[in-house]
Amino acid sequence: MGDHEGCSDEEMADMIGSTEFLQNGFLEWEKKGKVYRFDQEHLPPKFKDATLSKSEMALIYKVKQIIRNGRVVEITNTGEFRFEDGTTTALPWDNAVSDTTFVHCSAGAFNYSKQTGKKIPPIFGEQLIKIQDV
């Protein structure tokens, strides 16, 4: 077991569940081309197993305006983002709502929707497409 010999199950679980453990593993997988990052300046604090191809990532890399302000809890009808900490941010360009596609890109683990126990909404709604597990 190396450096971890003598660790209790609880200590081992804390270590494996730590952000540092995740990020070190992520960097190793990134070197092997198994995972990708949106931004080379930021390591992910969590890994939720989102699945994208290299060509899809190439499209994402073209995005130049990124708002980093924490977890979004709501996007209003006027295009304003409301964040978990209570702050809000309006989109920084004209015709924000009519010319913008909002994509929720926080994937859950496999069959996440079924695990939450919440009713699965319809895929297509009025001015809304709800991306769901396949």
N, CA and C of each residue as an Amber inpcrd file, in Angstrom:
protein
   402
   0.8050000  -1.2030000   0.0000000   0.0000000   0.0000000   0.0000000
   0.8420000   1.2590000   0.0000000   2.1070000   1.1680000   0.1470000
   2.9780000   2.3370000   0.0840000   2.7290000   3.3130000   1.2130000
   2.6090000   4.6050000   0.8570000   2.4340000   5.6680000   1.8480000
   1.1050000   5.5850000   2.5960000   0.1820000   4.7860000   2.1030000
  -1.1510000   4.7540000   2.6830000  -1.3410000   3.5780000   3.6440000
  -0.2740000   2.8240000   3.8730000  -0.3580000   1.6840000   4.7760000
  -0.7350000   2.1860000   6.1690000  -1.6590000   1.5080000   6.7660000
  -2.0810000   1.8890000   8.1070000  -3.2140000   2.9020000   8.1170000
  -3.6830000   3.3510000   6.9580000  -4.8090000   4.2880000   6.9070000
  -6.0900000   3.5450000   7.2540000  -6.9370000   4.2100000   7.9940000
  -8.2600000   3.6380000   8.2670000  -9.1130000   3.7710000   7.0030000
 -10.2050000   3.0350000   6.9490000 -11.1190000   3.1320000   5.8080000
 -11.6200000   4.5670000   5.6470000 -11.8910000   5.2160000   6.7630000
 -12.3870000   6.5940000   6.7300000 -11.3220000   7.5420000   6.1710000
 -10.0680000   7.3710000   6.6030000  -8.9770000   8.2090000   6.0910000
  -8.7730000   7.9820000   4.5980000  -8.8570000   6.7140000   4.1800000
  -8.6960000   6.3950000   2.7680000  -9.8320000   7.0090000   1.9510000
 -11.0640000   6.9270000   2.4500000 -12.2120000   7.5080000   1.7570000
 -12.0660000   9.0180000   1.6480000 -11.5950000   9.6680000   2.7180000
 -11.3800000  11.1200000   2.6830000 -10.3310000  11.4820000   1.6350000
  -9.2620000  10.6930000   1.5750000  -8.1910000  10.9690000   0.6210000
  -8.7030000  10.8070000  -0.8120000  -9.3870000   9.6970000  -1.0790000
  -9.8800000   9.4270000  -2.4370000 -10.9250000  10.4530000  -2.8390000
 -11.7090000  10.9340000  -1.8910000 -12.7440000  11.9130000  -2.1840000
 -12.2400000  13.3500000  -2.2290000 -10.9480000  13.5580000  -2.0260000
 -10.4150000  14.9180000  -1.9840000 -10.2630000  15.5120000  -3.3820000
 -10.3340000  16.8230000  -3.4610000 -10.1410000  17.5270000  -4.7240000
  -8.7500000  17.2650000  -5.2760000  -7.7400000  17.2370000  -4.4120000
  -6.3660000  17.0020000  -4.8600000  -6.2310000  15.6400000  -5.5350000
  -6.8360000  14.6070000  -4.9540000  -6.7810000  13.2650000  -5.5300000
  -7.4390000  13.2710000  -6.9060000  -8.6130000  13.8930000  -7.0060000
  -9.3320000  13.9910000  -8.2700000  -8.4960000  14.7090000  -9.3240000
  -7.9340000  15.8530000  -8.9550000  -7.1900000  16.6500000  -9.9250000
  -5.9250000  15.9480000 -10.3920000  -5.2380000  15.2520000  -9.5030000
  -4.0470000  14.5000000  -9.9230000  -4.4260000  13.3910000 -10.9000000
  -5.5100000  12.6920000 -10.6070000  -5.9840000  11.6520000 -11.5110000
  -6.4270000  12.2280000 -12.8450000  -7.1000000  13.3820000 -12.7910000
  -7.5450000  14.0430000 -14.0200000  -6.3500000  14.3970000 -14.9000000
  -5.2960000  14.9460000 -14.2940000  -4.1040000  15.3170000 -15.0640000
  -3.4670000  14.1020000 -15.7370000  -3.4580000  12.9700000 -15.0480000
  -2.9080000  11.7440000 -15.6410000  -3.7580000  11.2900000 -16.8210000
  -5.0720000  11.3320000 -16.6690000  -5.9610000  10.9410000 -17.7630000
  -5.8440000  11.9230000 -18.9270000  -5.6620000  13.2030000 -18.6100000
  -5.5200000  14.2120000 -19.6600000  -4.2680000  13.9350000 -20.4920000
  -3.1550000  13.5820000 -19.8400000  -1.9150000  13.2500000 -20.5500000
  -2.1290000  12.0960000 -21.5250000  -3.0180000  11.1820000 -21.1670000
  -3.2910000  10.0000000 -21.9960000  -4.3920000  10.2540000 -23.0290000
  -4.9270000  11.4870000 -23.0610000  -5.9770000  11.8160000 -24.0260000
  -7.3350000  11.2320000 -23.7000000  -7.5500000  10.8750000 -22.4400000
  -8.8180000  10.2680000 -22.0200000  -9.8590000  11.3000000 -21.5950000
  -9.4140000  12.4740000 -21.1460000 -10.3130000  13.5500000 -20.7410000
  -9.7770000  14.8680000 -21.2950000 -10.6580000  15.8430000 -21.3660000
 -10.3000000  17.1610000 -21.8900000 -10.8120000  18.2290000 -20.9300000
 -10.1990000  19.4070000 -21.0380000 -10.6660000  20.5520000 -20.2460000
 -11.1260000  21.6480000 -21.1840000 -12.1270000  22.4110000 -20.7390000
 -12.5570000  23.5810000 -21.4890000 -11.4810000  24.6500000 -21.4610000
 -10.7880000  24.7600000 -20.3630000  -9.8500000  25.8580000 -20.1470000
  -8.6020000  25.2990000 -19.4670000  -7.4600000  25.4290000 -20.1120000
  -6.2180000  24.8940000 -19.5740000  -5.7570000  25.6110000 -18.3060000
  -6.3560000  26.7470000 -17.9920000  -5.9950000  27.5010000 -16.7880000
  -6.7500000  27.0250000 -15.5510000  -7.7550000  26.1760000 -15.7270000
  -8.5950000  25.7480000 -14.6020000  -8.7000000  24.2310000 -14.5490000
  -8.4140000  23.6790000 -13.3800000  -8.6410000  22.2550000 -13.1520000
 -10.0620000  22.0650000 -12.6350000 -10.7400000  21.0150000 -13.0580000
 -12.1140000  20.8130000 -12.5790000 -12.1340000  20.4190000 -11.1030000
 -13.0270000  21.0210000 -10.3060000 -13.1290000  20.6400000  -8.8990000
 -13.8960000  19.3300000  -8.7230000 -14.6640000  18.9340000  -9.7550000
 -15.4360000  17.6950000  -9.7330000 -15.3570000  17.0710000 -11.1100000
 -15.6410000  15.7830000 -11.1650000 -15.6840000  15.0880000 -12.4480000
 -16.9950000  14.3420000 -12.5180000 -17.8350000  14.7000000 -13.5060000
 -19.1650000  14.1140000 -13.5830000 -19.3680000  13.2720000 -14.8280000
 -18.2840000  12.8750000 -15.4910000 -18.3440000  11.9190000 -16.5770000
 -19.1290000  12.4100000 -17.7890000 -18.9840000  13.6740000 -18.1470000
 -19.6010000  14.1690000 -19.3720000 -18.9090000  13.5140000 -20.5610000
 -19.6470000  13.2580000 -21.6120000 -19.1040000  12.5700000 -22.7720000
 -19.1490000  13.4830000 -23.9810000 -17.9810000  13.8210000 -24.5020000
 -17.8630000  14.6350000 -25.7070000 -16.7950000  14.0240000 -26.6020000
 -16.9710000  14.1870000 -27.8950000 -15.9450000  13.7390000 -28.8380000
 -14.9140000  14.8470000 -29.0170000 -13.8020000  14.5300000 -29.6570000
 -12.7790000  15.5470000 -29.9190000 -13.3320000  16.6410000 -30.8290000
 -14.1870000  16.2880000 -31.7830000 -14.7470000  17.3070000 -32.6810000
 -15.7110000  18.2290000 -31.9280000 -16.4460000  17.6840000 -30.9560000
 -17.3210000  18.5220000 -30.1370000 -16.4930000  19.4620000 -29.2660000
 -15.4000000  18.9660000 -28.7310000 -14.5180000  19.8230000 -27.9350000
 -13.9160000  20.9290000 -28.7910000 -13.5940000  20.6220000 -30.0490000
 -13.0480000  21.6430000 -30.9480000 -14.0410000  22.7950000 -31.1030000
 -15.3280000  22.4920000 -31.1630000 -16.3440000  23.5450000 -31.2300000
 -16.3940000  24.3460000 -29.9390000 -16.3180000  23.6690000 -28.8160000
 -16.3570000  24.3570000 -27.5250000 -15.1590000  25.2790000 -27.3660000
 -13.9950000  24.8640000 -27.8590000 -12.7960000  25.7010000 -27.7490000
 -12.9550000  27.0240000 -28.5050000 -13.9050000  27.1150000 -29.4220000
 -14.1430000  28.3600000 -30.1650000 -14.8970000  29.4000000 -29.3400000
 -15.5060000  28.9720000 -28.2440000 -16.2470000  29.8980000 -27.3760000
 -15.2410000  30.8300000 -26.6990000 -15.4540000  32.1150000 -26.8500000
 -14.5060000  33.0930000 -26.2950000 -15.0580000  33.8490000 -25.0930000
 -16.3770000  33.9850000 -24.9960000 -16.9650000  34.7040000 -23.8670000
 -17.4640000  33.6890000 -22.8430000 -16.7520000  33.5630000 -21.7450000
 -17.0910000  32.6060000 -20.7030000 -17.3660000  33.3730000 -19.4170000
 -18.4800000  33.0590000 -18.7900000 -18.8310000  33.6800000 -17.5130000
 -18.5170000  32.6610000 -16.4330000 -17.5740000  32.9920000 -15.5590000
 -17.2170000  32.1100000 -14.4470000 -17.6160000  32.8030000 -13.1560000
 -18.7370000  32.3660000 -12.6330000 -19.2040000  32.9950000 -11.4070000
 -19.8740000  31.9820000 -10.4870000 -19.5630000  30.7150000 -10.6450000
 -20.1620000  29.7000000  -9.7860000 -21.3260000  28.9860000 -10.4360000
 -22.0700000  28.2740000  -9.6270000 -23.1810000  27.4500000 -10.1130000
 -24.3950000  28.3180000 -10.4260000 -24.9280000  28.1560000 -11.6350000
 -26.1310000  28.8750000 -12.0610000 -27.3460000  28.1270000 -11.5390000
 -28.2460000  28.8410000 -10.8790000 -29.4730000  28.2090000 -10.3950000
 -30.6760000  28.5880000 -11.2400000 -30.5340000  29.6710000 -12.0270000
 -31.6520000  30.0870000 -12.8720000 -31.1380000  30.9910000 -13.9860000
 -31.7500000  30.8530000 -15.1490000 -31.5740000  31.8190000 -16.2290000
 -32.9610000  32.4040000 -16.4490000 -33.0930000  33.7040000 -16.2080000
 -34.4120000  34.3410000 -16.2900000 -34.8280000  34.5060000 -17.7500000
 -36.0890000  34.8800000 -17.9550000 -36.6000000  35.1130000 -19.3140000
 -35.9100000  36.2850000 -20.0000000 -35.2520000  37.1300000 -19.2110000
 -34.5270000  38.2620000 -19.7950000 -33.0630000  37.9090000 -20.0580000
 -32.6660000  36.6610000 -19.7630000 -31.2940000  36.2210000 -20.0210000
 -30.3310000  36.5090000 -18.8950000 -30.8450000  36.8720000 -17.7470000
 -29.9800000  37.1420000 -16.6060000 -29.6960000  35.8330000 -15.8670000
 -28.4280000  35.6430000 -15.4940000 -28.0330000  34.4640000 -14.7270000
 -28.1540000  34.7790000 -13.2450000 -28.7830000  33.8720000 -12.4900000
 -28.8110000  33.9870000 -11.0400000 -27.9720000  32.8320000 -10.5090000
 -26.9780000  33.1750000  -9.6910000 -26.0260000  32.1970000  -9.1810000
 -26.3970000  31.7330000  -7.7870000 -25.8250000  30.6060000  -7.3950000
 -26.0920000  29.9830000  -6.1080000 -25.8220000  30.9360000  -4.9420000
 -24.8290000  31.8130000  -5.0970000 -24.4950000  32.7410000  -4.0080000
 -25.4010000  33.9760000  -3.9810000 -26.4020000  34.0150000  -4.8900000
 -27.3530000  35.1250000  -4.9050000 -27.0050000  36.2430000  -5.8790000
 -25.7900000  36.2510000  -6.4170000 -25.4180000  37.2940000  -7.3650000
 -26.0770000  37.0320000  -8.7130000 -26.1650000  38.0800000  -9.5170000
 -26.7320000  37.9680000 -10.8640000 -25.7970000  38.6100000 -11.8690000
 -25.8830000  38.1440000 -13.0990000 -25.0860000  38.6960000 -14.1870000
 -25.9300000  38.6820000 -15.4530000 -25.9790000  39.8130000 -16.1210000
 -26.6770000  39.8800000 -17.4040000 -25.7160000  39.4430000 -18.5030000
 -26.2630000  38.9270000 -19.5870000 -25.4010000  38.5690000 -20.7110000
 -24.7400000  39.8230000 -21.2710000 -23.4760000  39.7270000 -21.6500000
 -22.7160000  40.9160000 -22.0520000 -22.8500000  41.3020000 -23.5220000
 -23.9130000  40.9010000 -24.2060000 -24.0610000  41.2840000 -25.6010000
 -25.5170000  41.6470000 -25.8920000 -25.7120000  42.3640000 -27.0080000
 -27.0500000  42.8010000 -27.4160000 -27.8990000  41.6130000 -27.8520000
 -29.2120000  41.7860000 -27.8270000 -30.1640000  40.7450000 -28.2330000
 -29.8890000  39.4340000 -27.5030000 -29.5700000  39.5460000 -26.2320000
 -29.0880000  38.4120000 -25.4430000 -29.9780000  37.1790000 -25.5300000
 -31.2560000  37.3280000 -25.2850000 -32.1130000  36.1510000 -25.2090000
 -32.4220000  35.5990000 -26.5960000 -32.7630000  36.4600000 -27.5360000
 -33.1730000  35.9690000 -28.8550000 -32.0190000  35.3840000 -29.6700000
 -30.7860000  35.8030000 -29.3890000 -29.6420000  35.3310000 -30.1710000
 -28.7370000  34.3620000 -29.4160000 -29.2270000  33.8020000 -28.3300000
 -28.3750000  32.9660000 -27.4940000 -29.0110000  31.6020000 -27.2610000
 -28.1920000  30.5740000 -27.3330000 -28.6120000  29.2310000 -26.9330000
 -27.9450000  28.9380000 -25.6060000 -28.7390000  28.6090000 -24.6100000
 -28.2090000  28.2790000 -23.2940000 -28.0780000  26.7630000 -23.2070000
 -26.9100000  26.2890000 -22.8460000 -26.6690000  24.8510000 -22.7450000
 -26.2650000  24.5240000 -21.3220000 -27.0200000  23.6480000 -20.6980000
 -26.6890000  23.1730000 -19.3540000 -25.7010000  22.0350000 -19.5430000
 -24.4580000  22.2360000 -19.1490000 -23.4260000  21.2350000 -19.4350000
 -22.8310000  20.6380000 -18.1700000 -23.6430000  20.4770000 -17.1740000
 -23.1970000  19.8190000 -15.9550000 -23.7950000  18.4250000 -15.9470000
 -23.0020000  17.4670000 -16.3840000 -23.4960000  16.0950000 -16.5000000
 -23.4900000  15.4080000 -15.1520000 -24.4170000  14.5200000 -14.9650000
 -24.4230000  13.6650000 -13.7900000 -23.8390000  12.3160000 -14.1680000
 -23.7800000  11.4500000 -13.2210000 -23.3170000  10.0980000 -13.5130000
 -24.3770000   9.3890000 -14.3490000 -24.0880000   8.1840000 -14.7720000
 -25.0150000   7.4390000 -15.6110000 -26.3800000   7.3420000 -14.9550000
 -27.4280000   7.5470000 -15.7680000 -28.8170000   7.4870000 -15.3090000
 -29.0820000   8.4340000 -14.1480000 -28.4360000   9.5830000 -14.1700000
 -28.5690000  10.5510000 -13.0800000 -30.0290000  10.9350000 -12.8480000
 -30.7670000  11.1930000 -13.9250000 -32.1630000  11.6230000 -13.7890000
 -32.9880000  10.5930000 -13.0290000 -32.7450000   9.3240000 -13.2930000
 -33.5000000   8.2720000 -12.6180000 -33.0960000   8.1760000 -11.1530000
 -31.8400000   8.4760000 -10.8360000 -31.3570000   8.3620000  -9.4650000
 -31.9020000   9.4590000  -8.5570000 -32.2480000  10.6170000  -9.1250000
 -32.7180000  11.7250000  -8.2940000 -34.1250000  11.4950000  -7.7800000
 -34.8830000  10.6180000  -8.4440000 -36.2560000  10.3660000  -8.0370000
 -37.2230000  11.4480000  -8.4820000 -36.7240000  12.4600000  -9.1810000
 -37.5910000  13.5350000  -9.6750000 -38.2750000  13.0940000 -10.9690000
 -39.4570000  13.6510000 -11.2150000 -40.1670000  13.3680000 -12.4540000
 -39.3520000  13.9290000 -13.6140000 -39.1650000  13.1210000 -14.6400000
 -38.3830000  13.5480000 -15.7980000 -39.2820000  14.4250000 -16.6770000
 -38.8680000  15.6700000 -16.9390000 -39.7080000  16.5780000 -17.7330000
 -39.6680000  16.1990000 -19.2180000 -40.6020000  16.7170000 -20.0030000
 -40.5600000  16.4620000 -21.4420000 -39.2830000  17.0550000 -22.0420000
 -38.8010000  16.4510000 -23.1070000 -37.5830000  16.9500000 -23.7490000
 -37.8220000  18.3180000 -24.3690000 -38.9500000  18.4870000 -25.0770000
 -39.2260000  19.7460000 -25.7560000 -40.3140000  20.5140000 -25.0160000
 -40.0210000  21.7690000 -24.7040000 -40.9840000  22.6440000 -24.0640000
 -41.0260000  23.9600000 -24.8260000 -41.8390000  24.8740000 -24.3640000
 -41.9110000  26.1770000 -25.0100000 -40.5970000  26.9120000 -24.8040000
 -39.8590000  27.1360000 -25.8750000 -38.5390000  27.8070000 -25.8460000
 -37.5400000  27.0910000 -24.9530000 -37.6470000  25.7630000 -24.8350000
 -36.7600000  25.0170000 -23.9720000 -36.5770000  23.6050000 -24.5060000
 -35.3370000  23.1540000 -24.5620000 -35.0360000  21.7660000 -24.8660000
 -34.3290000  21.2290000 -23.6260000 -34.8880000  20.2210000 -23.0070000
 -34.3230000  19.6380000 -21.7770000 -33.4750000  18.4380000 -22.1710000
 -32.1480000  18.5930000 -22.0750000 -31.2390000  17.5140000 -22.4050000
 -31.3170000  16.4820000 -21.2980000 -31.4180000  15.1980000 -21.6950000
 -31.5990000  14.1420000 -20.7100000 -30.6410000  12.9850000 -20.9620000
 -30.5850000  12.0960000 -19.9900000 -29.7820000  10.8860000 -20.1250000
 -30.2730000  10.0730000 -21.3100000 -29.3360000   9.3980000 -21.9380000
 -29.7000000   8.5170000 -23.0540000 -29.7460000   7.1020000 -22.5440000
